[in-house]
């Protein structure tokens, strides 16, 4: 076999392994409150914006409906739980920043929104973890609550 052919075969095998590793998709439901608390403990969530899953929070004046965030994190060498908490914290940080920009003090009616599929749960968020990447997508309304 020529040197070029060997290189091409090796590259093809490597890429197929990466695709297979990335394709692993384990869905889990995780504690929303634990992700919020982790964000506060890390100093990433400052407490100026409150987060309420759909069906659990107060009503408020909605300033922007259906704010969506879809965050991914490196899952390589991490447990699914750890990777999911990191991805959830990143999603919450994004929602906090969006809320502040419009003058909101809360994100209400939060649902999981992975691949635009709504998953409403009163205590948990949906996370998808693979060998390389973990992701959390959330949708909620930016609001002012009392």
C-alpha positions as CSV (number, residue, x, y, z in Angstrom):
1,X,0.0,0.0,0.0
2,X,1.3,3.4,-0.8
3,X,2.1,5.9,2.0
4,X,-0.8,8.2,0.8
5,X,-3.3,5.3,0.9
6,X,-2.2,4.4,4.4
7,X,-2.6,7.9,5.6
8,X,-6.1,8.2,3.9
9,X,-7.2,5.0,5.5
10,X,-6.0,6.1,8.9
11,X,-7.7,9.5,8.6
12,X,-10.9,7.8,7.6
13,X,-10.9,5.5,10.5
14,X,-10.1,8.3,12.9
15,X,-12.9,10.5,11.7
16,X,-15.4,7.6,11.9
17,X,-14.4,7.0,15.5
18,X,-14.9,10.7,16.4
19,X,-18.3,10.6,14.7
20,X,-19.3,7.5,16.7
21,X,-18.1,9.0,20.0
22,X,-19.9,12.3,19.3
23,X,-23.1,10.4,18.3
24,X,-23.5,8.9,21.8
25,X,-26.5,10.7,23.2
26,X,-27.6,9.9,26.7
27,X,-30.6,11.9,27.9
28,X,-30.9,12.6,31.6
29,X,-33.2,14.6,33.8
30,X,-31.4,16.7,36.4
31,X,-32.2,18.9,39.4
32,X,-32.9,22.4,38.2
33,X,-32.4,23.8,41.7
34,X,-29.0,22.1,42.0
35,X,-27.9,23.8,38.7
36,X,-29.0,27.2,40.1
37,X,-27.3,26.7,43.4
38,X,-24.1,25.6,41.6
39,X,-24.2,28.7,39.5
40,X,-24.5,30.9,42.6
41,X,-21.7,29.0,44.4
42,X,-19.4,29.5,41.4
43,X,-20.3,33.2,41.4
44,X,-21.7,33.0,37.9
45,X,-25.3,33.7,38.9
46,X,-25.5,36.9,41.0
47,X,-29.0,36.5,42.4
48,X,-30.4,39.6,40.6
49,X,-32.5,37.3,38.3
50,X,-34.7,34.6,39.7
51,X,-35.4,31.4,37.7
52,X,-38.8,29.6,37.7
53,X,-39.6,26.4,35.8
54,X,-43.0,26.4,34.0
55,X,-45.9,26.0,36.5
56,X,-43.8,26.8,39.6
57,X,-43.3,30.5,39.7
58,X,-45.1,33.7,40.1
59,X,-46.9,35.5,37.3
60,X,-45.2,38.7,36.1
61,X,-45.1,41.2,33.3
62,X,-43.4,39.5,30.4
63,X,-40.9,41.8,28.7
64,X,-39.8,39.2,26.2
65,X,-41.5,35.8,25.5
66,X,-39.7,32.7,24.5
67,X,-36.0,33.6,25.1
68,X,-34.0,30.5,24.0
69,X,-30.5,29.4,25.0
70,X,-28.8,26.3,23.7
71,X,-25.5,25.7,25.5
72,X,-22.9,23.0,25.1
73,X,-19.9,22.0,27.1
74,X,-16.9,19.7,26.8
75,X,-17.9,16.4,28.3
76,X,-14.7,14.5,27.6
77,X,-13.4,12.9,30.7
78,X,-16.3,14.2,32.8
79,X,-19.2,12.4,34.3
80,X,-22.6,13.1,32.7
81,X,-23.8,14.8,35.9
82,X,-20.8,17.1,36.0
83,X,-21.0,18.0,32.3
84,X,-24.8,18.6,32.5
85,X,-24.4,20.9,35.5
86,X,-21.8,22.9,33.5
87,X,-24.0,23.1,30.5
88,X,-27.0,24.1,32.6
89,X,-25.1,26.8,34.4
90,X,-24.0,28.2,31.0
91,X,-27.6,28.2,29.9
92,X,-28.7,30.0,33.0
93,X,-26.0,32.6,32.7
94,X,-27.1,33.3,29.2
95,X,-30.7,33.7,30.4
96,X,-29.6,36.0,33.3
97,X,-27.7,38.2,30.8
98,X,-30.7,38.4,28.5
99,X,-33.0,39.3,31.4
100,X,-30.7,42.0,32.5
101,X,-30.5,43.5,29.0
102,X,-34.3,44.0,28.9
103,X,-34.7,45.1,32.6
104,X,-36.3,41.8,33.8
105,X,-35.7,40.4,37.3
106,X,-36.9,36.9,36.5
107,X,-37.1,34.2,33.9
108,X,-40.4,32.4,34.2
109,X,-42.1,29.5,32.4
110,X,-38.8,27.8,31.8
111,X,-38.9,24.5,29.9
112,X,-36.3,22.3,28.4
113,X,-36.1,22.9,24.6
114,X,-33.7,20.3,23.2
115,X,-33.9,20.2,19.4
116,X,-37.0,22.5,19.8
117,X,-38.9,19.8,21.7
118,X,-40.6,21.1,24.8
119,X,-40.1,19.1,27.9
120,X,-41.9,20.7,30.9
121,X,-41.0,19.4,34.3
122,X,-41.6,21.1,37.7
123,X,-38.2,20.2,39.2
124,X,-35.8,19.0,36.5
125,X,-34.2,20.1,33.2
126,X,-33.2,17.8,30.3
127,X,-29.6,17.3,29.4
128,X,-28.0,15.3,26.5
129,X,-24.5,14.0,27.0
130,X,-22.2,12.2,24.7
131,X,-18.5,11.2,24.9
132,X,-17.4,14.6,23.8
133,X,-20.2,17.2,24.3
134,X,-23.1,17.7,26.7
135,X,-25.9,20.2,25.9
136,X,-28.8,21.9,27.6
137,X,-31.4,24.0,25.8
138,X,-33.9,26.1,27.7
139,X,-36.7,28.4,26.8
140,X,-38.4,30.9,29.1
141,X,-40.0,34.3,29.4
142,X,-38.1,37.3,30.6
143,X,-40.3,39.1,33.1
144,X,-40.6,41.5,36.0
145,X,-42.1,39.8,39.0
146,X,-42.8,41.1,42.5
